[in-house]
Amino acid sequence: MELTDWRAPMRRRLSELVSQAAALVAIIIIMVVLTIMSPEFLTYRNLSQVVVQAAVTAIIAVGATLVIVTAGIDLSVGSVAALSGVLGTMLMVNGHIAWPIAVVLGVLVGAGAGLVNGALIGWTRLAPFIATLGMMGVARGLTFVVTGAVAVYGTPPEFNVLGQGLVGPIPVPAICLVGVIIVFAFIFMRTKLGRYSYAIGSNADASRLMGIPVSRYLVIVYVLQGVLAGFGGMIAASRVSSGQPNYGTGLELDAIAAAVIGGASLFGGQGTVSGAIIGAFLIQLIRNGSVLVNVNIYWQDVIIGIVVWLAVLWDQFRRRRITDRARST
């Protein structure tokens, strides 16, 4: 029994590394193919666009990974990002609030949505799928109500730096992404929240018996996901210098797909920040490459859907192997 205790985590970690390695190999293959097929691919302009476009998905995917680690899911991030973006821009345009303060308030809108999700899931024991599906509808509806389904224009030029600015040759969204990676890598690996999230995802009932305040930590997890959704929404608004009520449709699927492709298990207990980043960039390379080689835009979603199928099938396979080996020892 003692052998099982230390072997199982090692097997889970190894399966995560295999998933990430497979995604990295896929990225390398795609880059080689695109380099051959399109002279535009390796240009600074195109690669910087890939980074900027992947940054928002990657930032939200980091939060999605933390949620999935707890065996949860958040379907509301796209709508929450849109709501945060339009409210933040409205505060600048209509409220004449300084853009840094408006950005913070937009992020707090995301945190508020995450708090509602976390309260429904952690305190009332509503299933994550149902709670966040409801929030998806509420946030999207509020977005259209407050804007009248009309984009918010007139943001101050200084706000553009968040989504369009450069520090030397490095896009500001990439710097924001690096900051998120550093903070959340620390959370995952060095804090009680990270350790307890893995424990909750592995077995919530056992975690309660061990004295872990499961409900409280679930609330924190969903608040952090809301913060990242709000932050991503503000970066996206800055990129187009406006608040777009239609923004974020399908973003939740890209974020979840990035997490799963990067090795997070939909059964809970597995997932890393590095995996989320790898998955997000793989998705963006598929989208970027499709445009460069003139593939019909609708095929992008088909390709990404197939990749998600393969990732989930691999997840099920590795979980079965870990379970079977644990039983046999």
C-alpha positions in Angstrom: 0.0 0.0 0.0 2.9 2.3 0.8 4.3 1.7 -2.7 1.0 2.8 -4.2 1.0 6.0 -2.2 4.3 7.3 -3.8 4.0 5.7 -7.2 0.6 7.1 -8.1 1.6 10.8 -8.0 4.8 9.9 -10.0 2.6 8.2 -12.7 0.3 11.2 -12.8 3.2 13.6 -13.2 4.7 11.4 -15.9 1.4 11.4 -17.8 1.3 15.2 -17.5 4.8 15.4 -18.9 3.9 13.1 -21.8 0.9 15.2 -22.7 2.9 18.4 -22.6 5.7 16.8 -24.6 3.2 15.7 -27.3 1.8 19.2 -27.5 5.3 20.7 -27.8 6.1 18.2 -30.6 2.9 19.2 -32.3 3.9 22.9 -32.0 7.3 22.2 -33.5 5.8 20.3 -36.4 3.3 23.0 -37.1 6.0 25.6 -37.0 8.2 23.7 -39.4 5.3 23.1 -41.8 4.2 26.7 -41.7 7.7 27.9 -42.2 7.9 25.8 -45.4 4.4 26.7 -46.6 4.3 30.4 -45.8 7.2 32.9 -45.9 5.1 35.2 -43.7 5.1 32.8 -40.7 8.6 33.5 -39.3 8.3 37.3 -39.6 8.4 39.4 -36.5 5.0 40.9 -37.3 3.3 37.5 -37.6 5.0 36.0 -34.5 4.2 39.0 -32.4 0.6 38.7 -33.5 0.6 35.0 -32.5 1.9 36.0 -29.0 -0.6 38.8 -28.6 -3.5 36.8 -29.8 -2.5 33.8 -27.6 -1.9 35.9 -24.5 -5.6 36.4 -23.5 -6.5 32.7 -24.1 -3.4 31.6 -22.2 -4.1 34.0 -19.3 -7.7 32.6 -19.0 -6.5 29.0 -19.6 -4.2 29.3 -16.5 -7.4 30.0 -14.4 -9.3 27.3 -16.2 -6.5 24.8 -15.3 -6.8 25.7 -11.6 -10.5 25.1 -11.8 -10.1 21.8 -13.7 -7.5 20.7 -11.1 -10.4 20.9 -8.5 -12.5 18.7 -10.8 -14.6 21.7 -11.8 -15.3 23.6 -15.0 -16.0 27.2 -15.8 -18.2 27.9 -18.9 -18.7 31.6 -18.1 -15.2 33.0 -18.8 -16.0 34.3 -22.3 -19.1 36.1 -21.2 -17.4 37.4 -18.0 -14.5 38.7 -20.1 -16.9 40.5 -22.4 -18.8 42.0 -19.4 -15.6 43.2 -17.7 -14.3 44.7 -21.0 -17.5 46.7 -21.7 -18.0 47.9 -18.2 -14.3 48.9 -17.9 -14.4 50.8 -21.2 -17.8 52.4 -20.2 -16.2 53.7 -17.0 -13.5 55.4 -19.1 -15.8 56.8 -21.7 -18.9 57.7 -19.7 -17.5 57.9 -16.2 -14.3 59.7 -17.2 -12.3 57.5 -14.8 -8.6 57.2 -15.4 -7.9 54.1 -17.4 -5.7 52.2 -14.8 -8.5 52.5 -12.3 -11.1 51.5 -14.9 -9.0 48.4 -15.7 -8.8 47.5 -12.0 -12.6 47.9 -11.7 -13.1 45.8 -14.8 -11.0 43.1 -13.2 -13.1 43.3 -10.0 -16.2 42.8 -12.1 -14.6 39.5 -13.2 -13.8 38.7 -9.6 -17.4 39.4 -8.6 -18.7 36.9 -11.2 -16.1 34.4 -9.9 -17.3 34.9 -6.4 -20.9 34.2 -7.4 -19.8 31.0 -9.2 -17.7 30.0 -6.2 -20.5 30.6 -3.8 -22.9 28.6 -5.8 -20.5 25.7 -6.2 -18.7 25.8 -2.8 -21.5 26.8 -0.4 -24.7 25.6 -2.1 -23.1 22.6 -3.7 -24.4 23.4 -7.2 -22.7 21.4 -9.9 -19.9 23.6 -11.6 -21.4 22.9 -15.0 -24.8 24.3 -14.0 -23.5 27.2 -11.9 -21.1 28.5 -14.6 -23.6 27.8 -17.4 -26.0 30.1 -15.6 -23.3 32.7 -15.1 -22.5 32.5 -18.8 -26.1 33.5 -19.6 -26.3 36.1 -16.9 -23.0 37.8 -17.8 -23.7 37.8 -21.5 -27.2 39.2 -20.9 -25.9 41.9 -18.7 -23.3 42.8 -21.3 -26.0 43.4 -23.9 -28.3 45.2 -21.4 -25.7 47.8 -20.3 -24.5 48.4 -23.9 -27.7 48.0 -25.8 -25.7 45.5 -27.9 -23.6 48.4 -29.2 -19.9 48.6 -29.0 -18.3 51.1 -26.6 -16.0 53.5 -28.4 -14.0 56.6 -27.3 -11.5 55.0 -24.9 -8.4 57.2 -24.2 -5.4 56.5 -26.4 -3.3 55.7 -23.3 -5.5 52.7 -22.7 -4.2 51.1 -25.9 -0.8 50.4 -24.3 -2.3 47.4 -22.4 -3.2 45.5 -25.6 -1.1 47.2 -28.3 2.0 48.6 -26.5 5.5 47.4 -26.8 8.4 47.4 -24.3 11.3 47.3 -26.7 10.4 44.5 -29.1 8.2 42.7 -26.6 4.4 43.2 -26.7 2.8 44.3 -23.4 0.3 41.4 -23.5 3.2 39.0 -23.5 4.6 40.8 -20.4 1.2 40.5 -18.7 1.2 36.8 -19.5 4.6 36.3 -18.0 3.4 38.0 -14.8 0.4 35.7 -14.6 2.6 32.7 -15.2 5.0 33.7 -12.4 2.2 34.4 -9.9 0.2 31.3 -10.7 3.2 29.0 -10.9 3.9 30.1 -7.3 0.2 29.5 -6.3 0.2 26.0 -7.9 3.5 24.9 -6.4 4.2 26.8 -3.2 0.9 27.7 -1.5 -1.9 25.9 0.4 -4.3 26.9 -2.3 -2.3 24.9 -4.9 -1.9 21.8 -2.7 -5.5 21.8 -1.5 -6.7 22.3 -5.1 -5.0 19.1 -6.1 -6.3 17.3 -3.1 -9.9 18.5 -3.7 -9.7 17.4 -7.3 -8.4 14.0 -6.4 -11.0 13.4 -3.7 -13.2 16.1 -2.3 -14.8 14.0 0.4 -11.4 12.7 1.7 -10.2 16.3 1.7 -13.1 17.3 4.0 -12.3 14.5 6.3 -8.7 15.7 6.4 -9.9 19.1 7.7 -9.5 21.0 4.4 -12.1 23.8 4.1 -13.2 22.6 0.7 -15.9 25.2 0.2 -13.7 28.1 1.1 -11.0 27.1 -1.3 -13.4 26.4 -4.2 -14.7 30.0 -3.8 -11.1 31.3 -4.0 -10.4 29.2 -7.1 -13.4 30.6 -8.9 -12.7 34.1 -7.8 -9.1 33.8 -9.3 -10.6 32.4 -12.5 -12.9 35.5 -12.6 -10.0 37.8 -12.0 -8.1 36.3 -15.0 -11.2 36.4 -17.2 -11.7 40.1 -16.2 -8.0 40.9 -16.9 -8.2 39.1 -20.2 -11.3 41.0 -21.1 -9.6 44.3 -20.5 -6.5 43.4 -22.6 -8.9 42.3 -25.4 -10.7 45.6 -25.2 -7.4 47.5 -25.3 -6.4 45.6 -28.4 -9.4 47.0 -30.4 -9.7 50.3 -28.4 -13.3 49.5 -27.6 -15.6 47.4 -25.5 -17.2 44.7 -27.7 -20.3 43.1 -26.3 -19.9 40.1 -28.7 -16.4 39.4 -27.5 -15.5 36.1 -25.9 -18.0 33.8 -27.7 -16.3 30.4 -27.6 -13.4 31.7 -25.5 -14.4 29.3 -22.7 -13.9 26.4 -25.1 -10.5 27.5 -26.1 -9.4 28.0 -22.5 -10.7 24.5 -21.5 -9.2 23.0 -24.6 -5.8 24.6 -23.9 -5.8 23.2 -20.3 -6.8 19.7 -21.4 -4.3 19.7 -24.3 -1.6 20.8 -21.8 -2.2 17.8 -19.6 -5.0 18.8 -17.2 -7.4 16.0 -16.4 -11.2 16.7 -16.6 -11.4 14.2 -13.7 -9.5 16.6 -11.4 -6.2 16.4 -9.6 -3.9 17.1 -12.6 -2.8 20.2 -14.4 0.0 22.7 -14.6 0.5 26.3 -15.6 3.1 25.3 -18.2 0.7 22.9 -19.8 -2.0 25.6 -20.1 0.5 27.9 -21.9 1.6 25.2 -24.3 -2.0 24.3 -25.1 -3.0 27.9 -25.7 -0.1 28.5 -28.1 -0.9 25.3 -29.9 -4.4 26.4 -30.5 -3.3 29.9 -31.6 -0.7 28.4 -34.0 -3.5 26.3 -35.6 -5.6 29.4 -36.0 -2.7 31.5 -37.3 -1.5 28.8 -39.7 -5.0 28.2 -41.1 -5.1 31.9 -42.1 -1.6 31.9 -43.6 -2.3 28.9 -45.8 -5.8 30.0 -46.7 -7.7 27.2 -44.9 -11.4 28.0 -44.5 -11.8 29.7 -41.1 -14.5 27.2 -40.1 -12.0 24.3 -40.4 -10.0 25.8 -37.5 -12.7 24.8 -35.0 -12.9 21.4 -36.6 -9.2 20.8 -36.2 -9.2 22.1 -32.6 -12.2 20.0 -31.8 -10.3 16.9 -33.0 -7.3 17.8 -31.0 -9.5 18.1 -27.9 -11.0 14.7 -28.6 -7.5 13.2 -28.8 -6.4 14.9 -25.6 -9.5 13.7 -23.7 -9.1 10.2 -25.0 -5.5 10.2 -23.9 -6.6 11.5 -20.5 -9.1 8.6 -20.1 -6.5 6.1 -21.2 -3.8 7.4 -18.7 -6.4 7.5 -15.9 -7.4 3.9 -16.5 -3.7 2.8 -16.6 -3.0 4.6 -13.3 -6.1 3.1 -11.7 -5.3 -0.4 -13.0 -1.7 -0.3 -11.8 -2.8 1.0 -8.4 -5.2 -1.9 -8.0 -2.5 -4.4 -9.0 0.1 -3.2 -6.5 
